Each structure stands twice: as C-alpha cells, then as structure tokens.
Amino acid sequence: MKSLNLPNLRQTAGLLASCAMLGAGAVAFADNGVGSWLSPSGNNWPLIPIHATLTPDGRVVTYGTKSGGNLIYDVWDPASGFAGGHITLPNQTQTDIFCGAQVVLPQSGSIFLAGGKLLNAPNSTGTPATNLFDYTTNTLNRGNNLNRARWYSTTTTLVNGEVYIQGGNGGADFPEVRDTTGNFRLLTGAPTAGYFWDYPRDFVAPDGRVFGFDSKGQMYYVATSGLGSVAGAGILSPTYTATTASAVMYRPGKILQFGGKWNGALVIDLTAMTPKWRTTGSMSSVRQWVTGTVLADGRVLATGGSAVANSLTGVNNSAEIWNPNTGIWTVGASGSTARLYHSTALLLPDASVLVGGGGTPGPLKNLNAEIYYPPYLFTSSGALAPRPSIESAPDALDIGQSFTIGVGMATVSRVTLVKTGAVTHSFNMDQRFLELPFAVSSTTLTVQAPTRASDAPPGYYLLFAIDDQGVPSVAKIVKINIQTDNSAPSQPTGFALSMPNGKPTLSWTPSTDNIAVAGYIIHRSMDGALGPEVARTLSGPWVDSSVAAGNTYTYVLEAYDVAGNVSLASSPMSITVYRAPANVSVILINGQPQLTWNASIDIVGVAGYAIYRSTKRALGAKVASTTATTWLDTSAQSGVTYTYGVRAYDAAGSMSGPSTLVSITAP
C-alpha cells in the first residue's frame, strides 16, 4: 500500500489542514479496502471528549472533563484541522453536564443537554437541570428543569419535534417529554421502573412510537402522546446486550446491536409490530465500550473497545466495518490509541469519522483525538479518490418533498441521508441512515425526500451524493422540517368479530389519514366497557391468542398515525370463547373407533361438532361433522393408530378450540 498522495487529489479542507499541520508522515498507509487514520501524537484536544455532537454548521461540540473538572466545553471547526479551530469555554450555568444526554433540537439547531451529575455531590446523584447550547453564539444557557433528576439518560427526537427522555439514575420510574416550547411532561402512563436506567437504547420505530431495549435485553414500545403508555416487546438474551455494547439504526426500522460481552452482532427488525431479531456476522474480537457510527454509504463502523471492559486487556484499535448487504465485518486500518470507557466517534461532513476520548476513569486519560478516513475515500493505490461534489441543494426539506441537487459532472449512483450525530457512552442518540431515490437529468438530480416522518424524524442530516465508484461527496447539511399533523385517521369501519378457530378474530375496513395510517390499537375488556390496550397491528385480520375458554370479551378498535393522532373508537363488539367439548373418549365398537363427549354449552347455540383425525398423534384434518355427541369411524383401517379431536361450532361458524386428543389402534 502507498502513503496518501495529497497534492494530486481532492479532499476536504479539514483533511488538508490537518495534514499540512502534522506533515505527511503523520498519516497512516491507506487503500480502498482498509481506509486510513490521522493519528497525531500527544494531546491535541482541550478535554476528554466524553460527549460529541455535530452542529448544524458542521462544527463539533464536545464536553467532558479535564483534570477532574467538568465545567468546560469545546467547539471545534474541522476546517481548521487539529492545529486550531478550538474555542474552549467555561460552563457558567453551574451544572455538571458530565454523563448527561444530548440531542440537536430540530426547531433551532441548538443542542439540548438533559441532566448530568449534581454539582459537588456524590457520584450517585443526578440533576434535573437542562442546558441549551446556541451554536450561533457559542453560548451555553440553563433551560427548564426536568421532572426527574437524570444521570445517564437517553434523549430521542420524536416525529413532532418533541424530545423523549428516558432513564438516568434518579429518573427510572417514568420517562418525560420536552415539548417544542421547552416545557416537560412526565409520562405517568408509561412506567419504566422495570427497565434498567443506564442509557437505554431508544429509537423512533416505523409506526412513530419509541422502541427501545435496556442493557439486560428487555424490549419495549412507548407511546408518547398525552401521559403515554408502555408495552413490553419481548426479551433478548443477556448474552447479546450490555451497557458496553453499541446500537445503530442502519436502515428505517432496522437496528444493528453489537459488541459488549461478545464479538457477535444482532439485527433487530421493527418493520412488523412484533420485533424480530437474528444474528449476523461477528467482529474480530470482543469489543466492550465499542462505538458504532453509520457511514455515508450506510455501512456501520465499529471503533474502540477491549476484551475486558475499560482495561488494556485485549484492546482492539482497528476500524471494523459491517456491510448490511452481506452481514460481514471487514477489518480495516488501526488507530494508535486505545478508546475505552468515555470515548466517542462522530461522522463529519467530509465523510470521515472523528474518534476521541477515553478515561475518567480508565487506564488512559485521552486528551486527544484521531480521524478515521473510511475506504470509500481512497483508490486501490492508496491515493485520495476524486470526489463528486454537491454544487447546489436546498437548506431545508419537508417530508415527501421532491427536490433537486446540482452535482457538476460527476456520475452519481446513490443519494443518502445520515442524521447528524450526538454520541456518548457507545451510543449515538439520534443517528440513522436513509437511501433516497432520484432521477438524473444532465448535472441535476431530482430527489425524493423521505415519505414517512418516522423514517426521518425532524432535525439536521448530512446529505451525500455518492459516485459510481462508491466515493461520497462532502455533505450538505440539510434540515428536515417538523411535519405538522394534527389530523387523526378516520374511525375504523366494517368492524367484525368471529371465532373460526377457537380464538376471537377481528377484521375491519382500513381507515384513511391525511398522510398515512401507521397501525391499529386493540382494546379488550371482560366487563363490556372500554378496556386497556392489549395489542397493536399494522392491518387486519387480527387473532387474539391470549384468551381463556368460557370468558366473554369486548373489543374496541382505533387507528393511529406516526404523529400519534388516534381516531375515534369503533363501536364495541363482544364474543364468548367457547369451551372445547369435554370428557372425550374413544373405544372400539365391533373393531371401529367410537368417540363420545359431553355436550358443549354456548349462549348462541351449538350447531354441531367437527371431528378431526390424524395418524401422527396430533390434531389432524377435519373428517366429519355431527350434531350428536357420539361418532363412529367407519373408515378406520386395521392396524393403524388414530388420534382424534373434537370442536364445537355454532350457526355463525364460530368454533371452540380443540378438545383433549385421544388415540386408539384399530384391530
């Protein structure tokens, strides 16, 4: 491999400035298979960057600690390189923002910082304080207090521009929402005390709710409108989850969870109402406190970590990249510094990744940062690849909008969006990736913005044009506006309730919405009144598999959209779950199996009984019907063992579940 050939090829101002300052020898060898690191020696950062956020003007705000003090923050301009561009300022709000949470507000571009540690208090004490960093003035100011003290919480931007805050030491009992005016609403209808509070991994799901899982693997959905609601969504094995693991939404509704106590990875699929997960390729080693970064082309970068948490045992400094098309990790070039607890990684507008921090506590105190240049920035010879350029693009987009990009003479094969990062403790709290369809006319691309607000929650995104060699442009930072949607879907109609297989089955005519229906909420009770929510579904019919025989259930249906607007409820409908025929027995009468059973009781009226038979000691196919409570099998063959079951049915076709199965061998 050859060293970088800077004079002959194009790159961003940040790379040029950094290399000019450090000299060509400071840049590692590179090619388009492994990428390269820019790794200055010594201290080049004014603090340990425990938190890192990209501002709407392309700068990086970091905060953390230096020499035990937590009351400074830094603003860095990548165009100035590591030699300059830093503005280090005191935090005069008298709040300790160490180990809080942060996210860029979609309305103003200010960085919202939630919680942290109570100033001059023991390490276990959180604070309800919030702060706002104004990137236009480089000032940090106090905001309204949270309803709970939160240290190690998670913030997530919702489709309506509000911010969801969950967890944190002191705030485990309920999450809360910051509305667009800066006030906070405690979601007392969504108790989360049963989920671990340490930086839960939360994402906006395709239906607009918050999906998340804690470090013990418990998954859940939270609806954030009003006082909120929460529903469990299954559990992942603790083998796969840990506070030292990372997670990214690499496609809408698709999450990659990796690292922690194992070297494997999971894909969690939220495109249906019930999360599904599967394993994918494994990394080269166990990487505790690894950080995941979605790259400009939608692959996922892993940096930092070690086999033993926050220890120099089994350190992995290599960049590893996961390809969602193959599920395979590729080991790239290695950085120079171990990045363990309190390290960060952040995608920059030039498609490189700033990697820094680690320490307090830890075996190293990393007042330094490196930059990783992914393989897509190089040719096979190790030279910097010529890059496409975005000559013109809008500053802001609406959901569903068609817009144009001017790209000069480049041949563009892909247009992508990556949400600007806000990362700490191995988790980028708002990171996500989207691929945009487009048409080409000469040097102009006509591009389709995301059509579903839950795929692209409002805020700031890096817009990349990628050429036919896979090389990305320098990004244009664009704002996706808040989609105002105050219109609820239409009331579900054609609501019907049946029981074809012993379980209540709901069907209905789909609702309509001014934008799109996200799903349907099903309420159930046993007293005829409006009951609690028991399920959500994308469409009908829906089968209730959790009922008990002999009970009468009342159902109500509502439609909702991704903004959380809920339709008027359908009229209630009730049904009784029939008891299966009891005391089924089988004997031989003149060599033929004869079944008998007790009569079933149905408030509508039993119309008859269906007989099922198999030769596999399981419920088989239906072979007969009768109105009696006895049945003779005249087609049984000698020497064959038969298994029988009986179901009751009424005139409407509703059926009970199967009876106890009985078996006999014909002589």
C-alpha positions in Angstrom: 0.0 0.0 0.0 1.1 3.6 -0.7 1.0 6.6 1.5 -1.5 9.3 0.8 -0.8 11.4 -2.2 -2.3 14.7 -1.1 -1.0 17.2 -3.8 -2.6 15.3 -6.7 -6.2 14.7 -5.5 -9.1 16.5 -3.8 -10.1 16.3 -0.2 -11.9 18.4 2.3 -10.4 21.5 4.0 -10.3 19.6 7.3 -8.1 16.9 6.0 -5.8 19.3 4.1 -5.4 21.5 7.2 -4.7 18.6 9.5 -2.1 17.0 7.2 -0.5 20.4 6.5 -0.1 20.9 10.2 1.1 17.4 11.0 3.2 16.5 7.9 2.6 13.7 5.5 4.3 11.2 7.8 1.5 11.5 10.4 -0.9 9.9 8.0 -1.1 6.1 8.1 -1.0 4.0 4.9 -4.3 3.5 3.2 -6.2 2.0 0.4 -9.9 1.4 -0.6 -10.0 -1.8 1.5 -8.9 -0.6 4.9 -9.0 3.2 5.0 -6.6 5.3 6.9 -6.1 7.0 10.3 -4.8 10.5 11.0 -3.3 10.0 14.5 -1.4 12.9 15.9 0.9 12.2 18.9 0.4 13.8 22.2 -2.6 15.9 23.5 -4.5 17.7 20.7 -7.9 18.1 22.5 -8.6 20.5 25.3 -10.7 18.0 27.3 -11.6 14.3 27.3 -14.5 14.4 24.7 -16.9 12.2 26.6 -19.8 13.7 24.6 -19.6 14.8 21.0 -22.3 16.5 18.8 -22.3 17.8 15.3 -23.8 21.3 15.0 -25.9 22.5 12.0 -22.9 24.5 10.7 -20.6 21.4 10.7 -18.6 22.1 13.8 -18.2 19.7 16.7 -19.2 20.4 20.3 -17.5 18.2 22.9 -17.7 18.3 26.7 -16.4 16.1 29.4 -13.6 16.6 31.8 -10.0 17.7 32.2 -8.0 17.3 35.4 -11.1 16.4 37.4 -13.1 19.5 36.4 -16.4 19.1 34.5 -17.3 22.7 33.8 -15.9 23.4 30.4 -16.9 22.6 26.8 -15.3 23.0 23.4 -16.3 24.0 19.9 -14.1 22.7 17.1 -14.1 23.6 13.4 -12.8 20.6 11.4 -11.8 23.0 8.6 -9.0 24.3 10.8 -7.5 20.9 11.5 -6.2 19.7 14.8 -3.8 22.7 15.0 -6.6 25.2 15.6 -10.3 25.8 15.3 -10.9 25.2 19.1 -13.0 27.5 21.2 -12.8 26.2 24.8 -15.3 27.9 27.1 -16.3 27.7 30.7 -19.7 26.4 31.6 -21.1 29.2 33.6 -24.5 27.6 34.2 -23.2 25.9 37.4 -24.5 22.5 36.2 -22.3 19.4 35.8 -23.1 18.1 32.3 -20.9 15.1 32.8 -22.6 11.9 31.7 -25.9 13.5 30.7 -27.6 13.2 27.4 -27.8 15.5 24.3 -29.6 15.9 21.0 -29.9 18.7 18.4 -33.3 20.4 18.5 -35.0 20.4 15.1 -36.5 23.8 15.6 -33.4 25.9 16.3 -30.4 23.6 15.9 -29.5 24.3 19.5 -28.1 21.3 21.4 -30.4 20.2 24.2 -28.5 18.7 27.2 -30.6 16.7 29.6 -29.4 16.1 33.2 -26.0 15.1 34.3 -24.4 14.9 37.7 -25.5 17.2 40.6 -22.7 19.7 41.1 -20.4 18.9 44.0 -22.5 15.9 45.0 -21.6 12.2 45.4 -21.2 10.3 42.2 -24.6 8.6 42.5 -26.6 11.8 42.4 -28.1 13.1 39.2 -29.5 16.5 38.4 -32.8 17.6 36.8 -31.1 20.6 35.2 -31.1 21.1 31.4 -28.9 23.3 29.3 -29.1 24.7 25.7 -26.0 25.3 23.6 -26.6 28.0 21.0 -24.3 27.3 18.1 -24.8 30.7 16.6 -23.3 32.4 19.7 -21.3 29.5 21.2 -23.1 30.1 24.5 -24.5 27.5 27.0 -27.5 28.6 29.0 -29.8 27.0 31.5 -33.2 25.6 30.4 -36.2 24.5 32.4 -35.7 21.7 34.9 -36.7 18.1 34.2 -39.4 16.5 36.3 -36.8 14.0 37.5 -33.0 14.0 38.1 -31.4 12.0 35.3 -27.8 10.9 35.1 -27.0 8.5 32.2 -30.4 9.0 30.4 -31.2 8.9 26.7 -32.8 11.5 24.5 -34.7 10.8 21.3 -36.2 13.3 18.8 -39.9 12.4 18.0 -41.7 13.0 14.7 -43.5 16.0 16.1 -40.3 17.8 17.2 -40.6 16.9 20.8 -37.8 15.1 22.7 -38.3 11.9 24.6 -36.1 11.4 27.7 -35.9 8.1 29.4 -33.9 6.6 32.3 -31.0 8.0 34.1 -30.2 7.5 37.7 -33.0 9.2 39.6 -35.4 9.0 36.7 -36.1 5.3 36.3 -39.8 5.4 37.3 -41.2 7.4 34.3 -39.9 9.0 31.1 -40.8 12.5 30.1 -41.2 14.6 27.0 -39.7 18.1 26.3 -42.3 19.9 24.1 -41.4 22.3 21.4 -41.7 25.3 23.9 -39.2 23.8 26.3 -41.6 22.5 28.9 -41.6 19.0 30.3 -44.5 16.4 30.6 -44.0 13.4 32.8 -45.4 10.2 31.2 -47.1 8.8 34.2 -49.0 6.4 32.0 -45.7 4.7 30.9 -43.9 3.4 33.9 -40.4 2.3 33.1 -39.1 1.3 36.5 -38.9 -2.3 35.3 -36.3 -1.4 32.7 -32.7 -0.6 33.5 -32.0 3.1 33.6 -28.4 3.3 32.2 -28.6 4.8 28.7 -31.4 2.7 27.3 -31.1 2.2 23.5 -34.1 4.1 22.2 -35.2 4.7 18.6 -38.3 6.1 16.7 -40.0 3.0 15.3 -41.7 3.0 11.9 -45.1 3.5 13.5 -44.0 6.6 15.4 -43.7 5.1 18.8 -40.4 4.8 20.7 -38.8 1.3 20.5 -36.1 0.5 23.0 -34.2 -2.1 24.9 -32.2 -1.9 28.1 -28.8 -3.4 28.8 -30.4 -6.5 30.2 -32.2 -7.2 26.9 -35.8 -6.2 27.8 -37.5 -4.7 24.8 -40.5 -2.3 24.9 -42.6 0.2 23.0 -43.6 3.6 24.4 -46.4 5.8 23.0 -45.6 9.4 23.9 -48.8 11.3 23.4 -50.7 12.5 26.5 -49.5 10.7 29.6 -48.0 7.9 27.5 -48.2 4.2 27.6 -45.7 1.4 27.6 -45.9 -2.2 26.3 -43.3 -5.0 26.7 -42.0 -6.4 23.3 -40.0 -9.4 24.4 -36.5 -10.0 25.6 -33.1 -10.5 24.1 -30.7 -12.9 25.7 -28.4 -11.0 28.2 -25.5 -12.6 26.1 -26.3 -10.1 23.4 -26.8 -6.9 25.4 -24.7 -4.8 27.8 -24.1 -1.2 28.8 -20.7 -1.7 26.9 -22.4 -2.6 23.6 -23.4 -0.2 20.8 -26.5 0.0 18.6 -27.3 1.9 15.5 -30.4 2.2 13.2 -28.7 1.5 9.9 -32.0 1.5 7.9 -35.5 2.6 8.8 -36.8 0.1 11.3 -33.5 -2.0 11.2 -31.2 -1.9 14.2 -27.7 -3.4 14.5 -26.7 -4.2 18.1 -23.1 -5.3 18.6 -20.2 -5.5 20.9 -20.3 -5.7 24.7 -19.6 -9.1 26.2 -19.4 -11.0 22.9 -17.9 -10.4 19.5 -21.2 -11.1 17.7 -24.0 -8.8 16.4 -27.8 -8.8 16.1 -30.1 -7.3 13.6 -33.4 -6.2 15.2 -36.3 -5.8 12.7 -39.1 -3.4 13.6 -40.9 -3.4 10.3 -43.6 -5.5 11.8 -45.4 -4.8 15.1 -43.5 -7.6 16.9 -39.8 -7.1 16.9 -37.8 -9.9 15.2 -34.1 -10.5 15.6 -31.4 -12.6 14.1 -27.7 -12.9 14.5 -25.4 -11.5 11.8 -21.6 -11.6 11.2 -19.1 -11.5 14.1 -16.4 -9.0 14.7 -12.7 -9.9 15.0 -12.8 -9.8 18.8 -14.8 -8.9 21.9 -15.1 -5.1 22.0 -16.5 -3.7 25.2 -17.2 0.1 25.0 -17.2 -0.1 21.2 -18.8 2.8 19.4 -21.0 2.4 16.3 -21.1 5.0 13.5 -23.2 4.9 10.4 -21.1 5.9 7.5 -22.0 7.9 4.4 -22.8 4.8 2.4 -24.9 3.1 5.0 -22.3 0.7 6.3 -21.6 0.6 10.0 -18.2 1.4 11.6 -17.0 0.0 14.9 -14.2 1.7 16.7 -12.6 1.3 20.1 -13.2 -1.3 22.8 -11.3 -4.1 24.6 -12.0 -7.7 25.7 -12.1 -6.6 29.3 -14.3 -3.5 30.0 -12.2 -0.4 30.4 -9.0 -2.3 30.6 -5.9 -2.5 28.3 -6.6 -6.3 28.0 -7.5 -7.3 24.5 -7.5 -3.8 23.1 -8.8 -3.5 19.5 -7.8 -0.3 17.8 -8.9 -1.4 14.3 -11.7 0.1 12.4 -14.2 -2.7 11.5 -16.9 -2.1 9.0 -20.2 -4.1 8.8 -21.9 -4.4 5.4 -25.7 -4.7 5.7 -25.9 -6.4 2.3 -23.7 -9.3 3.3 -23.7 -9.2 7.1 -19.9 -9.5 7.1 -17.4 -7.3 9.1 -14.2 -6.2 7.4 -11.2 -5.3 9.5 -9.6 -2.0 8.4 -6.6 0.1 9.4 -5.8 0.5 13.1 -5.6 3.7 15.1 -2.9 4.5 17.6 -4.8 4.9 20.8 -7.0 2.6 22.9 -10.5 4.0 23.0 -12.3 2.6 26.0 -14.9 4.0 28.5 -15.9 7.6 27.8 -14.7 7.5 24.2 -16.7 8.8 21.2 -16.9 8.6 17.4 -18.7 11.0 15.2 -19.3 11.2 11.4 -18.1 14.5 10.0 -19.4 16.3 6.9 -16.4 15.2 4.9 -17.4 11.6 5.4 -14.5 10.9 7.8 -15.0 9.9 11.5 -13.7 11.8 14.5 -12.6 9.3 17.2 -11.6 10.6 20.6 -11.6 10.4 24.3 -11.4 7.7 26.9 -10.7 7.9 30.6 -12.0 9.3 33.9 -11.9 6.6 35.0 -9.7 4.4 32.9 -6.2 3.2 32.3 -5.6 6.1 29.9 -6.5 9.8 30.1 -7.1 10.6 26.4 -6.9 14.4 25.8 -6.6 13.6 22.2 -8.5 12.6 19.0 -7.8 10.9 15.7 -9.7 10.9 12.4 -10.5 7.7 10.5 -10.9 8.0 6.8 -13.0 5.1 5.5 -12.0 3.0 2.5 -14.5 4.9 0.3 -12.2 7.9 0.2 -9.3 6.1 -1.5 -8.3 4.4 -4.7 -6.8 1.0 -4.7 -3.3 2.5 -4.9 -3.8 4.4 -1.6 -4.4 7.8 -3.2 -7.3 10.0 -2.3 -10.1 9.3 -4.7 -11.6 12.2 -6.8 -14.9 13.1 -5.1 -18.3 14.1 -6.5 -19.5 17.5 -5.3 -22.8 18.9 -4.4 -22.9 22.3 -6.1 -26.5 23.2 -5.0 -29.1 21.8 -2.7 -31.9 23.2 -0.5 -31.2 24.1 3.1 -34.5 22.5 4.4 -36.8 19.8 3.3 -40.4 18.7 4.0 -41.4 15.1 4.4 -42.5 13.8 0.9 -41.0 16.7 -1.0 -39.3 16.3 -4.3 -36.1 18.5 -4.6 -33.1 19.0 -6.8 -29.4 18.7 -6.3 -26.7 20.1 -8.7 -23.7 17.7 -8.9 -21.4 19.1 -11.5 -20.2 16.5 -14.0 -20.0 13.5 -11.6 -21.8 10.2 -12.2 -23.9 9.8 -9.1 -25.2 6.3 -8.2 -26.6 7.0 -4.8 -28.0 9.8 -2.6 -28.1 9.2 1.1 -29.0 11.0 4.3 -27.3 10.4 7.7 -28.7 12.2 10.8 -26.1 14.4 12.4 -24.6 12.7 15.5 -24.9 13.2 19.2 -22.8 10.4 20.9 -21.7 9.3 24.3 -21.1 6.0 26.2 -21.1 3.9 23.0 -24.4 5.2 21.8 -25.3 7.8 19.2 -28.7 9.0 20.3 -30.2 10.2 17.1 -28.2 8.5 14.4 -30.0 6.9 11.4 -29.5 6.4 7.7 -31.7 6.6 4.6 -31.3 6.0 0.9 -33.2 8.4 -1.4 -34.5 7.6 -4.8 -33.6 10.0 -7.6 -33.7 10.7 -11.3 -30.8 12.2 -13.4 -31.0 14.9 -16.0 -27.6 16.1 -17.0 -26.0 17.5 -13.9 -29.2 17.8 -11.9 -30.7 15.1 -9.7 -34.4 15.2 -8.8 -34.5 13.5 -5.4 -37.5 12.2 -3.4 -37.3 13.1 0.3 -38.4 10.5 2.8 -42.1 10.0 2.6 -42.7 8.8 6.2 -41.9 11.1 9.1 -40.9 8.2 11.4 -38.2 7.2 8.9 -36.6 10.7 9.1 -37.6 12.4 12.4 -37.1 16.2 12.1 -33.7 17.7 12.5 -30.4 18.0 10.7 -29.0 15.5 8.2 -25.8 15.0 6.2 -26.8 14.8 2.5 -24.3 12.8 0.5 -24.0 12.2 -3.3 -22.1 9.0 -4.0 -20.5 8.4 -7.4 -20.3 5.1 -9.4 -17.1 4.2 -7.6 -18.7 4.5 -4.2 -17.0 7.7 -3.3 -19.1 10.2 -1.3 -19.2 13.9 -1.7 -18.6 16.3 1.1 -22.1 16.5 2.7 -24.5 19.3 2.5 -26.2 19.8 5.9 -29.9 20.0 5.4 -32.8 20.4 7.8 -35.8 18.1 7.7 -38.7 20.2 8.9 -41.2 19.2 11.6 -44.2 17.7 9.8 -47.3 19.3 11.4 -50.0 16.7 11.6 -53.0 17.3 13.9 -55.4 15.2 11.9 -56.4 11.8 13.2 -57.2 8.9 10.9 -60.8 8.1 10.2 -62.8 5.9 12.5 -62.4 2.2 11.6 -65.5 0.8 9.9 -66.8 -2.6 9.0 -65.6 -3.9 12.3 -66.5 -7.6 12.6 -65.7 -10.3 15.2 -65.7 -14.0 14.6 -64.1 -17.2 16.0 -63.2 -19.5 13.2 -60.5 -21.5 15.1 -61.4 -21.1 18.7 -59.8 -17.6 19.1 -61.5 -14.3 18.6 -60.6 -12.8 15.1 -61.1 -9.1 14.4 -61.5 -7.7 10.9 -62.3 -4.2 9.6 -62.2 -1.9 6.7 -58.9 0.1 6.7 -59.0 3.7 8.0 -57.7 6.6 6.0 -55.5 9.5 7.0 -54.3 12.8 5.6 -50.8 11.4 5.5 -50.8 7.7 6.3 -52.2 5.2 8.9 -49.4 3.7 11.0 -51.4 1.0 12.7 -54.4 0.0 14.8 -54.8 -0.2 18.6 -56.9 -3.0 20.0 -58.6 -2.6 23.4 -60.1 -5.5 25.3 -62.2 -5.9 28.4 -64.3 -8.6 30.1 -66.9 -6.2 31.5 -68.3 -4.7 28.3 -66.5 -1.3 28.9 -63.6 0.2 27.0 -60.6 -1.9 28.2 -56.9 -1.3 28.1 -54.7 -1.6 25.1 -53.7 -5.2 24.5 -52.1 -5.1 21.1 -51.2 -3.0 18.0 -51.2 -4.3 14.5 -50.4 -3.0 11.1 -53.6 -4.4 9.5 -56.3 -6.9 9.9 -57.4 -9.5 10.5 -56.0 -9.9 14.0 -56.3 -13.0 16.1 -56.4 -12.8 19.9 -54.4 -15.8 21.1 -54.3 -14.9 24.8 -58.0 -15.6 25.7 -59.3 -18.2 28.0 -62.2 -20.5 27.2 -65.6 -19.7 28.8 -65.0 -15.9 29.0 -66.8 -13.2 27.1 -64.6 -10.4 25.7 -65.4 -7.0 24.4 -63.2 -5.4 21.8 -62.8 -1.8 20.5 -60.5 -0.7 17.6 -58.7 2.6 17.0 -56.5 3.7 14.1 -53.4 5.9 14.7 -50.7 7.7 12.5 -47.0 8.2 13.1 -47.6 11.6 14.8 -49.6 9.7 17.5 -53.0 11.0 16.4 -55.7 8.5 17.4 -59.0 8.0 15.6 -62.4 7.8 17.1 -63.0 4.3 18.6 -65.1 1.8 16.8 -68.3 0.6 18.3 -67.6 -2.2 20.9 -68.2 -5.8 19.9 -68.3 -8.9 22.2 -67.8 -12.6 21.8 -67.8 -15.6 24.1 -64.9 -18.0 23.7 -66.5 -21.5 23.7 -65.2 -24.3 25.9 -64.0 -27.2 24.0 -66.0 -30.5 24.2 -65.1 -32.2 27.5 -64.5 -35.8 28.5 -63.7 -37.0 25.1 -63.1 -40.8 25.0 -62.7 -43.4 22.3 -63.4 -47.2 22.4 -63.7 -49.9 19.8 -67.2 -51.0 18.8 -67.1 -54.0 16.5 -63.5 -53.1 15.6 -64.3 -49.5 14.8 -63.3 -46.5 16.9 -66.2 -44.7 18.5 -65.9 -41.2 20.1 -68.1 -39.8 22.8 -68.0 -36.5 24.6 -70.1 -34.1 26.8 -72.4 -31.6 25.1 -70.9 -28.1 24.8 -72.8 -25.1 26.1 -72.9 -21.9 24.0 -75.0 -18.9 24.7 -75.8 -18.6 21.0 -76.4 -22.3 20.5 -74.2 -25.1 19.4 -75.0 -26.2 15.9 -72.7 -29.3 15.8 -69.3 -30.8 16.3 -66.4 -31.2 13.9 -64.3 -34.3 14.1 -60.5 -34.2 13.4 -58.3 -37.3 12.8 -54.6 -37.9 12.2 -52.1 -40.8 12.3 -49.3 -38.6 13.9 -50.7 -38.2 17.4 -51.6 -34.5 16.6 -54.7 -32.6 15.6 -55.3 -33.7 12.0 -57.7 -32.7 9.3 -61.4 -32.4 9.6 -63.0 -35.7 8.6 -66.7 -35.4 9.7 -69.4 -33.3 11.4 -72.2 -34.4 13.6 -75.0 -32.9 15.7 -74.8 -35.8 18.2 -72.3 -36.3 21.0 -71.0 -39.6 19.6 -69.4 -40.6 16.3 -68.3 -43.9 14.8 -65.3 -44.0 12.5 -66.3 -46.5 9.8 -63.3 -45.8 7.6 -60.6 -46.8 10.1 -58.0 -49.3 8.7 -56.8 -52.3 10.7 -53.5 -51.9 12.5 -53.4 -48.1 12.2 -53.2 -45.9 15.3 -55.6 -42.8 15.0 -55.6 -39.6 17.1 -58.9 -37.7 17.4 -60.0 -34.3 18.5 -63.4 -32.6 18.6 -64.5 -28.9 18.2 -67.9 -27.4 18.8 -69.3 -24.8 16.3 -72.3 -22.6 16.1 -74.5 -21.5 13.2 -72.3 -18.5 12.5 -69.3 -20.7 12.0 -67.5 -19.8 15.2 -65.6 -22.7 16.7 -64.3 -23.7 20.0 -60.7 -24.8 20.5 -59.9 -28.5 20.1 -60.7 -30.9 22.8 -58.2 -33.1 24.6 -56.8 -35.5 22.0 -57.4 -39.2 22.3 -55.8 -42.1 20.4 -56.6 -45.8 19.6 -55.3 -48.5 17.3 -57.9 -50.2 15.1 -57.6 -54.0 15.3 
